């Protein structure tokens, strides 16, 4: 079995955001939650809780996004 890109879901204080998903994507999200549950032994009661970690993982591995963010950050200066 191949390793999923998403790992165990961390419990963090959420910010509420309403989104609409196509039905096919929602079915895939449910299937992913079931597969993740089997792989990690951690039941995912609400597949919607996968959306935030999936987006975070996607953005963390997007090289163009990382390059863009590095270009916008001010240079770090040391005090010592």
Beta strands, then each sheet from edge to edge (+ up, - down):
end
